[in-house]
Structures are given as C-alpha cells and as structure tokens.
C-alpha cells in the first residue's frame, strides 16, 4: 500500500497533512501498485457528525486517507498546534485528477439530469479524460450489485461517488470488492459544480477560507447545515483544553 505520510488528529479523527500534489502522488502510486484506497474529504460538518455518531466515526477512522476539505479543519489543526500544509478539497481533487488524464474514471451519483450535463462538460473541459462509465444516484439498493459489476467490468481505476456523506462512503465500503476499483473517493456535491448547476465561490473567497460564506449567501437554505460549524468549533475548543 502507498505510504500516507504524516497524519494529525482533529477531535481524535485522522487527517492527512498533505499537499494536493502529495495526495495526487499517493493516488497515482496506489493505482500503479494495483492497491486500494478509500479516500474521505473531511470538512467541519463531517467531523462534527463523526464526533457525535460512532457509526459515522467508524467511516472516518477506517478510511485509508482523509483530506482537509474546508477552512474549519485547517482552523482546528491550528488550534491543536499541528497546522496543516494546505486545504485539499473534494472538488479541487476531482478537477486536478481529471486535468491530468492519467487514470480511468467512473462517476456515481447525483440526479440523472445533473450527471448527464456534468459528463458533457467534463468531456468538453478535459478532452483527454477517460470516463469509462457513469450512473446517477437514483437507484434502489438491490441495483447496487449490478452497478458495482459494471464498474468492475469497465476496469475502473478511480471511482467518484457523489451521494453525500455518509451514504456515499457506506456504499463504497459495502461494494468495494465487487467494484474492483483501486481508489474510491466520496465527493459530495462535486457533480453539481462540474455540471455548472452550482457556482464555486470566486478565488478571493477560496483563498480567504470563506467559500462556505459565499455558498450560504447564494443558497440561504444551507443555514441548517452551516449550524454544524459553530458546534464543531465549540467541540474543538473544549478538546484543546483537556
């Protein structure tokens, strides 16, 4: 198995202290060695869920690699005195992998219209990419085995699952062997971004670690989800005092 490098802990949860380039190198090595890695892109919302739900915590603790998806994780790492090198978000990781065109990709998740549009835009934006298959996220559980077999038959290197956390990660854990992939990454709403349905925050917001604020302003319905952030921060502050 490819070496993961240094890990730190946030609320007792593992986070890889890796740059984007180091993460890409880990993925390349895993594929080249015909290994397997389940990657979780963890933001503050996911970390809060994991800190308060043992089943969710298990998903993080058993992952092969956990990236720092969000300014909340970087803030927490600073509070613990173990600053991370940089943020490695799910959408950035997907876009970097597609741009390099080294591997064979399969996408699973999102609404049928969204994934169809996303596939067209990906082929337009990344003409050298190898998409070996895709399937929307609106399927019954009894269809999972057939989908996994399709993924395996396509000789997929990297599987992107966009069904939201923790559903996407549970699907990966249950079907990894029959899917036969080398790297599986839960990528949440990345297909919405790739399809153009959801706009990313301007670069200035991304650099300031305020992408969450931009998304809240453009989609006020996210307020309920955003309430996890102050709760996460409170837990980190208490944990740092122990």
N, C-alpha and C positions, 0 to 999 in steps of 0.2 A: 504493500500500500504506500502511496506517495506520502512523504513527510508533511505534516500540517504546520510545523513551525510553532512559535510561541503562542500560548493561549493565556488570556486573563479571565477573571471572573466578575460578573455583574449579577448581584443578588444570588450568587452561587452558581450562576449559569455560565457555561464556557463561551468565550468569544475569541475568534482568531485575530491576533494582532498582525494583520497582513495588509499590504497594499493591494490595489487592483491587479497590478502586474504579478504579484506573488500568488494571488488567488487564481489568475489565469494559468500560471505555470503549474500550480497544483492540479488543476483540471486537466491540462494537457498531459501531465505525467500519469494521472490516473487512467486516462483513455489509452495512452501509449502502452501502459503495462497491463491493459485489459482488466483493470481492477474495478472497484465500485466505490462510489461516494455519494451519500445523501447530504445535500447542502441546504442549510436553513439560512435565510436572510432575515436576521432578527432586528426588529425595531422596538421602541419602548412599549408599544401596545402588546406585542407578542411576549416581551419579557415580563410585563405585569401579569398577563394571563398565566404564564409558566410559573410565576412566583406564588400564585394563588390557587393553582389547579395541578395536582400531582400527575394526572394523565397527560396534560399539556407539557409539564416539566420533563416528563419522560421523553417526549418527542425531541426536545432540545438536547437533553443530556446524552441521548443515543445517536445524535446526528454525527456524521463524520467530520463536518466542517460547518462553523457558524460565522457568518459575516456580520459586520456592524452596519445594519441598514437603518440609518436615521441619526439625527443630531442628538437625540436623547441618550443613545448608547454611548456616543463619544463623550457627552457631558458626564454620564455616570462613571465612565472609565477614569476621567479626570478626578472625580470626587474620591475614588478609591486609591488615587495616587499611581495608577497604572495607565497613563494615556495611550490611546491607540494611534497608529500611524496615520490612518485616514478612514473615511467612510467608504464602504463597499456596498452600495445599494443593489437591490434586485434588478431594477430596470437598467441601471448602468452596466451591471454584469451581463445581462442579456444582450444589450446593444454592442458591448465590446466583443462578445463571443461571435455574434452574427457578422460583425465587421471584419473579423479575422478570417472567417470562412474555412476554418481548419477541420471542422467536425460535421457529423451528420445529426441533424436536429429533428425532434418530434415535439409538437405543441399539443397540450391537452388542457382544455378549459374554456371558460367564457361563453357568452351567448353565441349561437350559430352565426348570426349576422356579424358580430364583432370579430370572431376568429376568421371568417371569410375575408373581411376587409383587411384585417391585420396581415393575413398571408399575402394578399395582393400588394400591400405597401412594403412588406419586407422584401419581396422579390424585386420590387422597384428600387428600394433604397439600398439593398445589398445584393446586387446581381450575381455575385459569386457564391452565394449561400446555398447550402444543400439541405433543403427541407424534405425529409423523407416521408412525412406524414403529419396529419393533424386531426383532432377530433374535438368537438365542442364539449362543454362541461355539463350539458343537459342530457344525462343518460341515467338509466336505472342501474342499481348495484349489480344486478345479475348480468349486465352487459360488460362489466369490468374485465372479466377473464378474456373475452373476445378482443377487447381493446388492447389489453396487455399483450396478447398473442400477435396482434397487428404491429405493435411497437417492436416486438422481438423480430418478427419477420422482415421488418424494414431495416434491420441491422443498425438500430439507433445507437449513437454514441451518447448524446445528451438529451435528456427528456426535461422539458419545461412544463410544470404543472401549475396552471393558473386558476385555482378553485378556492382561493382564500385559505388562510391559516385558521385552524389546524387541519381542515378537511383535506387539503392538497397533500400534506405531509403524511397523513394517515393512509391515503390512497397509495402513496409511494411505498410506505413500509409494508403494506399488505400485498403489493403486486410487484415488488422489485425483482424477484427471481423469475417469474414468468415473463416479465417485460424484457429481461435480459439486457438492460442498459448499463452503461459504465458510470454515468453521472446523472443524478436526478436533482433538480432544483425547484423548490416551491417559489413561484414568482408573483403570487397575488394578482394585483390589477395591472400587470405589465402589458397584457394584450389590449387593454383599454387604451393605454398610452400608444402602443405600436400601431393600433388601428386609427389613431387620430381622434378618437372619441373623447379622450381626456388629455388636456394640455399639461405639459410639465411646467413647473414654475420657471420664470426667467432665471438666467445664470446667476444674477446677483442674489436672488433668494436662495439658490442652491449653495452658493459659496458662503453665505451668512448662516447656513443651517436653519433657514426659515421656510423651507419648502412646505412644511406642514401648515404654516400660517397662510401661505398663498392658496393652498388647496382648501383650507377652511373658508377663506374669503370667497372663493369661486364656487364652493359647494357647502353651504351652511348646514346641510343635513349631516355632515360628518361630525358635528359637535358632540354627539353621544360617544362616538369612537374616540374623539380627542380627549374626553374626560379621563381616559386611561393615563394620559401623560402626567398630570399633576399627582395622580395616585402613585405612579411609578416613581416620580421624583421623591415623594414622601417616603416610600419604602427604602429607596437608596440612602437618603439622609439618615434614617433610623439605623440602617445596616452599617453605615460608616461609623456610627457612634458606639457600636458594640466593642 
